[in-house]
Amino acid sequence: MGPGSRYLPGLLPGLALFGTGLATLVAPLTAAVLASVPEERVGVGSAVNNATARLAGLLGTAIIPIAAGLGGLKELRGAGLAEGVGAALRLSAGLCLAGAAVAYATVRDRAAGTRR
């Protein structure tokens, strides 16, 4: 995006990709996590899943900008902002990949005792 960018070619593709990513990640991961919890503990499993998601969102909102170098008001203008946002997006993508690896390694199918 830049000055004079239009919605359809400039913003919509990224928003569509973001929405697709959420739809293909969040619901299946939640289902896999809840399927790996014994039936009598599904409520606790859901609560832990929700609390973990909320905590990750809060920490991500607070820590990623600082880690990307967006900690001061000087950097929030011009090229410094663009560089910081790019770094924050790369950091976020890396954290998402790490989270996917952890989920793959730890979420198990309760019936078969194997990874989901």
N, C-alpha and C positions, 0 to 999 in steps of 0.2 A: 504494500500500500504506500501511496505517496500523494503529494498534492495533486488534485485533479483526477484521482483514481475513481473509477465507477464501481458501483456495487456488484453488478453481475460478473464482470471479468476479474475484478480485484479482490472482492471479499467473499462472495458466495462459494467458490471452490474450496477455500480453506475451512469455512464454516461447515460445509457438507462433509468434508473429510473428518473434521473433528466430531461431528455428530455420528458419523458411521463408526468411527473408532470407539466412541463411548458405547454405542449399541452393541458392537461386537465384542467388547471387553467386559463391561460392568455386569450385565445380566448373566452371561455364561459363568463368569467367575463367582458371582454370588450363588448361583445354582449349584456349582461344583462344591463350593465351601459348605453350603447347607446340606448337600447330599452326603458329605463325608462325616457329618455329625450324627451320632445315634439319635433316633427319634425322640427319646425322652429328654434330649438336650438341645433340640432345635431352637427353642426360644433363647437360650443362652448363646448358642452359636450365632443367631441372628443379631443379638445385642452386641456381641464382640465384633462381628463383621461391620456393623454400623458404626460403632465407636472407633474402630480402627480407620475406617474410611473418613470419618469426620476429623480425627486427629491428623491424619495424613494431609488432608486438605488444608487444615489450619497451619500446620508446620510448613507445608509447601508454600503457602501464601506468604508466610513470614520469612522463611529462610532462603528460598530460591532467588528472590531479587537481591538479597545481600550477597549471596554466593556468586551471583552473576555480575557484581560490581555496581548495582543500582542502589547503593546505600546513602548517597547524599543528593541534595537538591541540584548541585551543579551538573550531575550526570543526567538529569531528567530533561535535558534539552538537546536537540540536534543530533549530531553523530554519536554522542555518548549514549543517548537513549536507544538509538538503533542498534548499536553494538551490544548494549546490555540486554536488550530484548532478545536478540539473536542468541546470546550466550545462555539466557534463561530458558529459551525454548530447547536448545541442545541439551542442557542439563536436565530439563523435564523429560525429554525423550529418553535419555540414558537411565533416569530413575524408573521410568515406565518399563523399559526393557529389563532392568534389574528386578522389578516387582514381578514381571511375567516369569522370569527364571525361578524366583523364589516360590511362586505359586505352582509352577510345574513340578518343582522338586519336592514340595511339601504336601500338596493336596492329594489325598488318596481316595480311591473308591472303596467305600466301607465294605461292600459285599465281596469284592474280589481281593481286597487288600493290596491293590496295585495303584500306581499313579493314574490319575485321571487325565 
